[in-house]
Amino acid sequence: MDKMKCETTSGVERNVDKISAMFPQVVTEVKGEDGKITRAVKWDVLKELLSGEYVEGGECYDFTWPGKRAAIAEAARPIQKTLRPCVEESKDWDTTQNLYIEGDNLEVLKLLQESYLGKVKMIYIDPPYNTGNDFVYRDDFKVGNNEYAEATGEVVEDEETGEKTRMFRNTEANGRFHSVWCTMIYPRLALARDLLSEDGAIFISIDDNELDNLRRICNEVFGADNFRNTLLVRRRIKSLNSQFTHNGLSTMNVAFEYILVYAKSKSFLMQALKMKKDVVPEKGRWDVFWSNADRPTMRYDILGFTPSTGQWRNSKEKAMIAVENYITYVNNYSSSMTIEEYYEKTGIDNFIRRIPNATGKNGGVQHWIAPSSTSLRTSNWTDIEVSQIGKEIDLPFENPKSKQLLMELIRLVGLKNNDIVLDFFSGSATTAHAVMQLNAEDGGKRKFIMAQIPEECQPGSEAAKAGYKNICEIGKERIRRAGEKIKQENPLTAADLDVGFRVFKLDDSNMKNVYYSAAEYSQDTLDALVSNIKDDRTDLDLLYGCLLDWGVELSLPHTSENIDGVTVHTVNNGDLIACFDPNIPESAIRAIAKRQPLRVVFRDSSFAGAPQKINVEEIFKLLSPATTVKVI
């Protein structure tokens, strides 16, 4: 009977799987240093298959920094961690399909690899901008030759306590200011890519400090061909002409932030927001106006922009109809006034103009254009929203993202029922709020996964004064209050709206460390190993640890029942059945087998010895031969 591995899958193994799928002839089996047979790649054969030209230590275009190799290795390194369910902090545990996960998002992303591989349609993140004032994650990369420590100086211990710090303030005085940030973000994006569905996309908020570095990293992780857009979001309209002092110098205020958009593959297509279906033939695509052909006669003015290369897709007459209908439909915009006049009169800045940045015959990268800007889209929602949300649900917020902006990004991706949105820098949970609000408006069934490290609220902050110890407490409470308010405001459409969430907290493995050498065994050690499971772990802890290990989604419904004196847990009507009680009677084993589940897991100590385990296997071979049976 096989045992659960109780650790995340190695990223190296996943990469070998990908190579094997494309080039099966280059993957072979070798005996490893531990004497076990393992897979390996025949590099010489792979080089021959790819081309006659390959780089091996020579000059080439590359983007690197101190610590990059360790960051790449970290993305592939397995961990022995788990997510422990916290029912008491959850909302609607039994019925919700949403998740809220507390813990370092690097480890959380590793734990989600099996259960959510290729299942997330959209990722939005708002990582630290590396302004010199915000916190970034400190990752203790375990590299054998201390390469990471030597290259970046980031593996340090507190002089007083000896504990490793998980977060620190990365100031510009740090000689490795940009390298530290790049090393932090790289493995997280590499892991995030694997979670995206083939038609999925990631949106990353950033400002000028790391925009260029982020673009280079994303080109490497997602592929330059999968770059889709750089959206521009105005921070504050009133701050356009203001100044600030930097290093003693007075400079123009950086009034914009950016959102980089990358797709998982060519399968992803931007959706046209609220476009009338009879306006343009190419429905649901973001390249309605642009063509990669290059006809000078098709380069005419649209909304004040005439491309110098490439061409518009449709005739000018059709394009003007599309532009007029689009702006009118989105905002009730009156064609009797200019857009600038409309803005001055109403103050509304949330209409859209979609015009390409003509970068050559094969360019045509689409952008959103602001009323008075020659670049991208602007937003002034945040100020209003913070005030409104603060009054409505009485929570302290510091610089949250715009819920309305997140709703529009979700529309751009074209999320449908049961599609998943992931935010692993979730902060105050704006993304969750946006998902619930949009579901209430259009009857959708989109699901969210929020992940956030429980960063402490700064002493003296409004959040700390209000009694919140960390950001996770604020995020969870926002989802609770916002969900209830949405249901109250939409009694007809939101009666069955999922405003709940299951809380999980990152923790060490459920299993004891039993890897001792023979010389280290003592009677006390043997007594401690009567059970290989930690004493403080519950059935629910073990159940969800098995779901992660087996690659089953954490949002699936489950029930518990008593069968012949033992507790049996059933996930999603038989995707997995588990029983962790001691001395499980044969009658209960047969009752489980008759249900013919896909997977079954027991506790290793539930059986007195090998004969009893063999009997269990024989029962399943007879009654449910397709069931996979394992123990922990």
Secondary structure in CASP SS format (residue, H / E / C, confidence):
PFRMAT SS
TARGET T0000
AUTHOR 0000-0000-0000
METHOD secondary structure of the structure
MODEL  1
M C 1.00
D E 1.00
K E 1.00
M C 1.00
K C 1.00
C C 1.00
E C 1.00
T C 1.00
T C 1.00
S C 1.00
G H 1.00
V H 1.00
E H 1.00
R H 1.00
N H 1.00
V H 1.00
D H 1.00
K H 1.00
I H 1.00
S H 1.00
A H 1.00
M H 1.00
F C 1.00
P H 1.00
Q H 1.00
V H 1.00
V E 1.00
T E 1.00
E E 1.00
V E 1.00
K E 1.00
G C 1.00
E C 1.00
D C 1.00
G C 1.00
K C 1.00
I E 1.00
T E 1.00
R E 1.00
A E 1.00
V E 1.00
K C 1.00
W H 1.00
D H 1.00
V H 1.00
L H 1.00
K H 1.00
E H 1.00
L H 1.00
L H 1.00
S C 1.00
G C 1.00
E C 1.00
Y C 1.00
V C 1.00
E C 1.00
G C 1.00
G C 1.00
E C 1.00
C C 1.00
Y C 1.00
D C 1.00
F C 1.00
T C 1.00
W C 1.00
P C 1.00
G C 1.00
K H 1.00
R H 1.00
A H 1.00
A H 1.00
I H 1.00
A H 1.00
E H 1.00
A H 1.00
A H 1.00
R C 1.00
P C 1.00
I C 1.00
Q C 1.00
K E 1.00
T E 1.00
L E 1.00
R E 1.00
P E 1.00
C C 1.00
V H 1.00
E H 1.00
E H 1.00
S C 1.00
K E 1.00
D C 1.00
W C 1.00
D C 1.00
T C 1.00
T C 1.00
Q C 1.00
N C 1.00
L E 1.00
Y E 1.00
I E 1.00
E E 1.00
G C 1.00
D C 1.00
N H 1.00
L H 1.00
E H 1.00
V H 1.00
L H 1.00
K H 1.00
L H 1.00
L C 1.00
Q H 1.00
E H 1.00
S H 1.00
Y H 1.00
L C 1.00
G C 1.00
K C 1.00
V E 1.00
K E 1.00
M E 1.00
I E 1.00
Y E 1.00
I E 1.00
D C 1.00
P C 1.00
P C 1.00
Y C 1.00
N C 1.00
T C 1.00
G C 1.00
N C 1.00
D C 1.00
F E 1.00
V E 1.00
Y E 1.00
R C 1.00
D C 1.00
D C 1.00
F C 1.00
K C 1.00
V C 1.00
G C 1.00
N C 1.00
N C 1.00
E H 1.00
Y H 1.00
A H 1.00
E H 1.00
A H 1.00
T H 1.00
G C 1.00
E C 1.00
V C 1.00
V C 1.00
E E 1.00
D C 1.00
E C 1.00
E C 1.00
T C 1.00
G C 1.00
E C 1.00
K E 1.00
T C 1.00
R C 1.00
M E 1.00
F E 1.00
R E 1.00
N C 1.00
T C 1.00
E C 1.00
A C 1.00
N C 1.00
G C 1.00
R C 1.00
F H 1.00
H H 1.00
S H 1.00
V H 1.00
W H 1.00
C H 1.00
T H 1.00
M H 1.00
I H 1.00
Y H 1.00
P H 1.00
R H 1.00
L H 1.00
A H 1.00
L H 1.00
A H 1.00
R H 1.00
D H 1.00
L H 1.00
L E 1.00
S E 1.00
E E 1.00
D E 1.00
G E 1.00
A E 1.00
I E 1.00
F E 1.00
I E 1.00
S E 1.00
I E 1.00
D C 1.00
D C 1.00
N C 1.00
E C 1.00
L H 1.00
D H 1.00
N H 1.00
L H 1.00
R H 1.00
R H 1.00
I H 1.00
C H 1.00
N H 1.00
E H 1.00
V H 1.00
F H 1.00
G H 1.00
A H 1.00
D H 1.00
N H 1.00
F E 1.00
R E 1.00
N E 1.00
T E 1.00
L E 1.00
L E 1.00
V E 1.00
R E 1.00
R C 1.00
R C 1.00
I H 1.00
K H 1.00
S H 1.00
L C 1.00
N C 1.00
S C 1.00
Q E 1.00
F E 1.00
T E 1.00
H E 1.00
N C 1.00
G C 1.00
L E 1.00
S E 1.00
T E 1.00
M E 1.00
N C 1.00
V C 1.00
A C 1.00
F E 1.00
E E 1.00
Y E 1.00
I E 1.00
L E 1.00
V E 1.00
Y E 1.00
A E 1.00
K C 1.00
S C 1.00
K C 1.00
S C 1.00
F C 1.00
L C 1.00
M C 1.00
Q C 1.00
A C 1.00
L C 1.00
K C 1.00
M C 1.00
K C 1.00
K C 1.00
D C 1.00
V C 1.00
V C 1.00
P C 1.00
E C 1.00
K C 1.00
G C 1.00
R C 1.00
W C 1.00
D C 1.00
V C 1.00
F C 1.00
W E 1.00
S E 1.00
N C 1.00
A C 1.00
D C 1.00
R C 1.00
P H 1.00
T H 1.00
M H 1.00
R C 1.00
Y C 1.00
D C 1.00
I E 1.00
L C 1.00
G C 1.00
F E 1.00
T C 1.00
P C 1.00
S C 1.00
T C 1.00
G C 1.00
Q E 1.00
W E 1.00
R C 1.00
N C 1.00
S C 1.00
K H 1.00
E H 1.00
K H 1.00
A H 1.00
M H 1.00
I H 1.00
A H 1.00
V H 1.00
E H 1.00
N H 1.00
Y H 1.00
I H 1.00
T H 1.00
Y H 1.00
V H 1.00
N H 1.00
N C 1.00
Y C 1.00
S C 1.00
S C 1.00
S C 1.00
M C 1.00
T C 1.00
I H 1.00
E H 1.00
E H 1.00
Y H 1.00
Y H 1.00
E H 1.00
K H 1.00
T H 1.00
G C 1.00
I C 1.00
D C 1.00
N C 1.00
F C 1.00
I C 1.00
R C 1.00
R E 1.00
I E 1.00
P E 1.00
N E 1.00
A C 1.00
T C 1.00
G C 1.00
K C 1.00
N C 1.00
G C 1.00
G C 1.00
V E 1.00
Q E 1.00
H E 1.00
W E 1.00
I C 1.00
A C 1.00
P C 1.00
S C 1.00
S C 1.00
T C 1.00
S C 1.00
L C 1.00
R C 1.00
T C 1.00
S C 1.00
N C 1.00
W H 1.00
T H 1.00
D H 1.00
I H 1.00
E H 1.00
V H 1.00
S H 1.00
Q H 1.00
I H 1.00
G H 1.00
K H 1.00
E H 1.00
I H 1.00
D C 1.00
L C 1.00
P C 1.00
F C 1.00
E C 1.00
N C 1.00
P C 1.00
K C 1.00
S C 1.00
K H 1.00
Q H 1.00
L H 1.00
L H 1.00
M H 1.00
E H 1.00
L H 1.00
I H 1.00
R H 1.00
L H 1.00
V H 1.00
G C 1.00
L C 1.00
K C 1.00
N C 1.00
N C 1.00
D C 1.00
I E 1.00
V E 1.00
L E 1.00
D E 1.00
F C 1.00
F C 1.00
S C 1.00
G C 1.00
S C 1.00
A C 1.00
T H 1.00
T H 1.00
A H 1.00
H H 1.00
A H 1.00
V H 1.00
M H 1.00
Q H 1.00
L H 1.00
N H 1.00
A H 1.00
E H 1.00
D H 1.00
G C 1.00
G C 1.00
K C 1.00
R C 1.00
K E 1.00
F E 1.00
I E 1.00
M E 1.00
A E 1.00
Q E 1.00
I C 1.00
P C 1.00
E C 1.00
E E 1.00
C C 1.00
Q C 1.00
P C 1.00
G C 1.00
S C 1.00
E H 1.00
A H 1.00
A H 1.00
K H 1.00
A C 1.00
G C 1.00
Y C 1.00
K C 1.00
N E 1.00
I H 1.00
C H 1.00
E H 1.00
I H 1.00
G H 1.00
K H 1.00
E H 1.00
R H 1.00
I H 1.00
R H 1.00
R H 1.00
A H 1.00
G H 1.00
E H 1.00
K H 1.00
I H 1.00
K H 1.00
Q H 1.00
E H 1.00
N C 1.00
P C 1.00
L C 1.00
T C 1.00
A C 1.00
A C 1.00
D C 1.00
L C 1.00
D C 1.00
V C 1.00
G C 1.00
F E 1.00
R E 1.00
V E 1.00
F E 1.00
K E 1.00
L E 1.00
D E 1.00
D E 1.00
S C 1.00
N C 1.00
M E 1.00
K C 1.00
N C 1.00
V C 1.00
Y C 1.00
Y C 1.00
S C 1.00
A H 1.00
A H 1.00
E H 1.00
Y C 1.00
S C 1.00
Q H 1.00
D H 1.00
T H 1.00
L H 1.00
D H 1.00
A H 1.00
L C 1.00
V C 1.00
S C 1.00
N C 1.00
I E 1.00
K C 1.00
D C 1.00
D C 1.00
R C 1.00
T C 1.00
D H 1.00
L H 1.00
D H 1.00
L H 1.00
L H 1.00
Y H 1.00
G H 1.00
C H 1.00
L H 1.00
L H 1.00
D H 1.00
W H 1.00
G C 1.00
V C 1.00
E C 1.00
L C 1.00
S C 1.00
L C 1.00
P C 1.00
H E 1.00
T E 1.00
S E 1.00
E E 1.00
N E 1.00
I E 1.00
D C 1.00
G C 1.00
V E 1.00
T E 1.00
V E 1.00
H E 1.00
T E 1.00
V E 1.00
N C 1.00
N C 1.00
G C 1.00
D C 1.00
L E 1.00
I E 1.00
A E 1.00
C E 1.00
F C 1.00
D C 1.00
P C 1.00
N C 1.00
I C 1.00
P C 1.00
E H 1.00
S H 1.00
A H 1.00
I H 1.00
R H 1.00
A H 1.00
I H 1.00
A H 1.00
K H 1.00
R C 1.00
Q C 1.00
P C 1.00
L C 1.00
R E 1.00
V E 1.00
V E 1.00
F E 1.00
R C 1.00
D H 1.00
S H 1.00
S H 1.00
F C 1.00
A C 1.00
G C 1.00
A H 1.00
P H 1.00
Q H 1.00
K H 1.00
I H 1.00
N H 1.00
V H 1.00
E H 1.00
E H 1.00
I H 1.00
F H 1.00
K H 1.00
L H 1.00
L H 1.00
S C 1.00
P C 1.00
A C 1.00
T C 1.00
T E 1.00
V E 1.00
K E 1.00
V E 1.00
I C 1.00
END
